[in-house]
């Protein structure tokens, strides 16, 4: 397996005990998920990753070096589309074939009665 350099990132955030912190990490050790930046800090004695979840409200900025900006944006778009598809599937049910059909068909109108009589 090749050792690919994915670049580095700098995250600047407010820590309650340390004040403003600037941490440099490899891009593979930082991710954004559920309104938090997740940063791998170390590994424990058992080989488990030790991570810090930083709420978005405490982050000043994240600066990343990437090989190609277009590739980074495409990856982000793919992640958002995948999340949206999973959310839609969870809420509405359905399979990939149903999703493909829904994208190619015109919107359907459904008449809904409000239960009141028209007197």
LINPE-V230242 format. One record per residue. N is the residue number from 1. BURIAL is 1 if it has 16 or more other ideal C-beta (glycine too) atoms within 10 Angstrom, else 0. D_CENTER is the distance of its C-alpha to the mean C-alpha in whole Angstrom. Layout:
BEGIN
((N;BURIAL;D_CENTER) (N;BURIAL;D_CENTER))
END
This chain:
BEGIN
((1;0;27) (2;0;26) (3;0;25) (4;0;22) (5;0;21) (6;0;18) (7;0;19) (8;1;18) (9;1;16) (10;0;18) (11;1;16) (12;0;19) (13;1;19) (14;0;21) (15;0;22) (16;0;25) (17;0;27) (18;0;27) (19;0;26) (20;0;24) (21;0;23) (22;0;22) (23;1;20) (24;0;20) (25;1;18) (26;0;18) (27;1;14) (28;0;14) (29;1;14) (30;1;11) (31;0;8) (32;0;5) (33;0;5) (34;0;7) (35;0;9) (36;1;9) (37;1;10) (38;0;11) (39;1;14) (40;0;16) (41;0;19) (42;0;22) (43;0;23) (44;0;26) (45;0;29) (46;0;28) (47;0;25) (48;0;22) (49;0;19) (50;0;20) (51;0;16) (52;1;16) (53;0;14) (54;1;14) (55;0;14) (56;0;12) (57;0;16) (58;0;17) (59;0;16) (60;0;18) (61;0;16) (62;1;14) (63;0;16) (64;0;16) (65;0;18) (66;0;17) (67;0;20) (68;0;19) (69;0;17) (70;0;17) (71;0;16) (72;0;13) (73;0;12) (74;0;13) (75;0;10) (76;0;8) (77;0;10) (78;0;10) (79;0;6) (80;0;7) (81;0;10) (82;0;10) (83;0;8) (84;0;11) (85;0;13) (86;0;13) (87;0;13) (88;0;16) (89;0;17) (90;0;17) (91;0;19) (92;0;21) (93;0;22) (94;0;23) (95;0;22) (96;0;21) (97;0;25) (98;0;25) (99;0;21) (100;0;23) (101;0;26) (102;0;24) (103;0;23) (104;0;27) (105;0;29) (106;0;30) (107;0;29) (108;0;31) (109;0;33) (110;0;34) (111;0;37) (112;0;36) (113;0;39) (114;0;39) (115;0;42) (116;0;45) (117;0;48) (118;0;49) (119;0;52))
END
